[in-house]
């Protein structure tokens, strides 16, 4: 939702304003003023608060912030103070702010805001924006909201909510400016002047026929540089990118990056223009994907509100720890097989984690490289063999160098050339195992049509841990004892 | 560089076209036709090739692709075939394609392309685009290129190259459309009609005075919806975001995301308008940052061409393995201290990797959460204590549950309640250590003004490995032996 008037007085350095508010809230310690909202809102309590000069000043500061910056303030505060700031923000901005906060903070707010306030906040939003909030809203709020919308928006909301989260349909908005092909550019210019403002990120006007089929697009640039006497159909171009509602959002994002787009039309199966995707949605998506990848690598299922309760954090994190416990247990049992060998030569116990650890690091490097390359499309099933050969060569090089270094270290510590040789051999073999598994695991996941980014890392660590212990202790048992 | 005419005949599903070319190249196996280019180009060879019908057809396919898609084809091919495709692409598109390929592939191409071809390719580009290529170009090519540019572009190139890679100055372009404040919108519209086309991603026209100071901005939207009789100064607005040349690119990207911008003006220290940043550059930056983070987590210094030589890959990966070798060695020495205990109770050797491993996983979860929260600004030095308390609670919960599970497992395996209790206690203590280190390590890096994302993960693993071995073996030595 654009708001040019408000933008007029916006300062370029918002970070400072945000930090200032957060710092002043912590200094003044207003937390004593805050009453838990679990029992519903108490309007008298907020009115009382507003009489206090420091709270009044705070409200003034918040009013001057862009909704995205208010969201930052909310994210940086513990629950009590977060709810205080929420109360102080003008009600008409509530919806936009709910859109801007992180998922975790949005959930925490929704849990504490009374239903009627939520309905009022969401009513001001566009259908596609409500659809973004919908999964987090309680059912009764969603039902009330639905009833309060005009018929057209209700249809749009229903449409937007019917798509998978990772589909273009879930990304698109309905802010279309359309014209017919047989009018002059002069007419288009006059038509646009009747708008108070154009939808944000409008860089092209869509040309449609009576059946709302997309005929072409009229970029604002072409509208501006061409003779106004010309007609739309002479000046319009084929869209660089046409999206279908059920295309993958991730693919649409890559196309936006490749072709440097600001917006793209979305069509339904019959070729009817139903919406558009804009680059700001794409930018949010790319950022969110990058963060999800990072969180997933650490085994966090979703972004975690840093002020979430210990119990909620535990729920977010337990799966990963449980999986790792299982793989660690398997590795532990491999060691168990060789307990007699360790009893005889206890140096093995001290050296074995090194072999396993370096194998895991090296395998993860291989996997990360392949997963990234597969994501941009430069790895396919066709070149698997070539990749495997290269990775085996790299691991041979690593095995020679690091295995040699470690062999030397083992000799210096335990004065046994035999032990040193076993160490070098085990390192080389485990690095080779890491290379093979590092190529095969993601390639197999690709072949099965699954995302190689998910689970590859756990699997490779399990393989190189158990494999490393087995190779090292096995070699030692055969050659040293 | 925009090229509307070419875009006219572009197909919406480019991925298929790319995959088709790559597949057909592999099927036909043209690699025998490819001559190594180390000795310079042989134009006769290309002419010969073009007589062959399959190569002619390939060239036709390539001509129909967007430069970004040709880049994808190049990235998906091994060196020989990559160079063949490069030769087949029309020379006037060489520059744009060089811009689009990944860093690793660009380096491989530049190493094999003769200097004069590189100069010719880069000449067609804008100054800011040449600046992007410059770090990869050989010095003589850069010098030739410099001489071939008109004076104005030479100045722009010098300016663009003078900034750090992570500064706004390195991100900006010079494609500015500017007007004076005292003309009518009608005059602006007439002025724009004199352009053949506007620079890509132009969503606003900058309003400057005689000294080129930025007075305001005229969004195309406002130009279109307002009465043409009005003057620019009545309609112009304050820019949502003004950037300085040495602002951090990352901060600019966050502002683009928060305020949903398409372009933003860049000023020098005197307030003179010198360039603009566009959302397509921001999108590339955000994607690249996400990938860098992921690569860094696996200890890869940069994106790796999957077809790079084993030696190049080794260079990209060795630092991380060396660091991990050192930390693994330290952990190994901790185990060494307790060799006598392990000799007496060999079960310790099998159980100790579990304690260390789960501690590392848990610590990495804490760190990842804090690093992400710090990146968006919701963690600051002020709330460290609160965070620490929460993480300790989470780790207590984890210790109780997973420590209990593991204690039970230890009992079932070794039928010793004492060993089971030591296992549970060690798990709880190591998870607490992981929580404390998981908060303190990134907070300390933040306090020192360093990026907490770099190195935190290595450090925490080192702490939980050595700590885990020490705690578990220490407790066992005291209570079991």
Interface residues (C-beta under 8 A of the other chain):
Chain A: X4 X7 X8 X9 X10 X12 X14 X15 X18 X19 X22 X23 X26 X66 X68 X69 X72 X75 X76 X78 X100 X102 X189 X192 X193 X195 X196 X197 X198 X200 X201 X202 X203 X219 X220 X221 X222 X224 X225 X226 X227 X237 X238 X239 X240 X241 X242 X243 X251 X255 X256 X257 X258 X259 X260 X262 X279 X280 X282 X283 X284 X286 X287 X289 X290 X291 X293 X294 X295 X297 X298 X299 X300 X303 X304 X306 X307 X308 X309 X310 X311 X313 X314 X317 X318 X320 X321 X322 X324 X325 X328 X329 X331 X332 X333 X335 X336 X339 X340 X342 X343 X346 X347 X348 X349 X350 X351 X352 X353 X354 X356 X357 X358 X361 X362 X364 X365 X367 X368 X369 X370 X372 X373 X376 X377 X378 X379 X380 X382 X383 X386 X387 X390 X393 X394 X396 X397 X398 X401 X402 X405 X406 X409 X413 X465
Chain B: X4 X7 X8 X9 X10 X12 X14 X15 X18 X19 X22 X23 X26 X66 X68 X69 X72 X75 X76 X78 X100 X102 X189 X192 X193 X195 X196 X197 X198 X200 X201 X202 X203 X219 X220 X221 X222 X224 X225 X226 X227 X237 X238 X239 X240 X241 X242 X243 X251 X255 X256 X257 X258 X259 X260 X262 X279 X280 X282 X283 X284 X286 X287 X289 X290 X291 X293 X294 X295 X297 X298 X299 X300 X303 X304 X306 X307 X308 X309 X310 X311 X313 X314 X317 X318 X320 X321 X322 X324 X325 X328 X329 X331 X332 X333 X335 X336 X339 X340 X342 X343 X346 X347 X349 X350 X351 X352 X353 X354 X356 X357 X358 X361 X362 X364 X365 X367 X368 X369 X370 X372 X373 X376 X377 X378 X379 X380 X382 X383 X386 X387 X390 X393 X394 X396 X397 X398 X401 X402 X405 X406 X409 X413 X465
